[in-house]
Amino acid sequence: MVLGLLTIASIPTLVGTCEAVSEQKKQNAEAKRSEKFNLAAACDVSHRQVEEQVDGRFVVLRDGKLYLDHEPKGSDMKSGHPFCGYYFQYPGAEFEGLVSTISDDPPMLNWIYIDRDTRELKYGNRTQTLPHIAGPWDWTEDEKWLKLEDQEAFVVMEVEDGIWRVYYDKEGDWSGLPSEGKILDVQLQRKPLCGLESKHVRC
Ligand SMILES: *[C@@H]1O[C@H](CO)[C@@H](O)[C@H](O)[C@H]1NC(C)=O
């Protein structure tokens, strides 16, 4: 009888513990999704002529679009704001969006989205994202690389000499991309801000 009582009494405790553990896990997972990171391009290093302009370059925000942090020598182009973002529930949808700071002072956030017509990666407020592709954004299983619509289909295009803009290759065969310039397949690597390589970024 005593044993029976103990057993019954211990059931709610056990259930309670399990719930606490899974709640804790959920919170940890959510916390991880909201950790800030920078983004850097990685390309096939056999592209020798352009490797230096693309591989390892950070993604920056400039004039409404996303570029690699490379300016031709002597260019007076203003340098962009380094992408510094995290995953965030997109309002009114089932998926996660991606946000980035667009300025440090005052601190401001925008959504990262794909222009449906041009396939450019852009940033803007929610209204601006509405006719376009605002997610779902994700990471690869090892959490290192950025994914959109469950694929890692990003390219950079040389839109001016030495200036590389980031695009989404939705079909995976470069169709639907403008044919303005040289195109390179890239992966976009998440660089958590605790990493040494991103120390220079205030975020
Ligand atoms: C969103 O951005 C557009 C373009 O900059 C602007 O006209 C509009 O007022 C903004 N909307 C909101 C809700 O802030």
The ligand as a Gaussian input file, in Angstrom:
#p B3LYP/6-31G(d) Opt

LIG

0 1
 C        8.537000      50.434000     -45.366000
 O        9.510000      50.966000     -46.215000
 C        8.975000      51.751000     -47.266000
 C       10.128000      52.116000     -48.198000
 O       11.231000      52.626000     -47.493000
 C        8.282000      52.961000     -46.686000
 O        7.727000      53.740000     -47.726000
 C        7.190000      52.487000     -45.739000
 O        6.621000      53.601000     -45.096000
 C        7.731000      51.532000     -44.701000
 N        6.630000      50.961000     -43.973000
 C        6.615000      50.875000     -42.657000
 C        5.413000      50.207000     -42.071000
 O        7.520000      51.291000     -41.959000

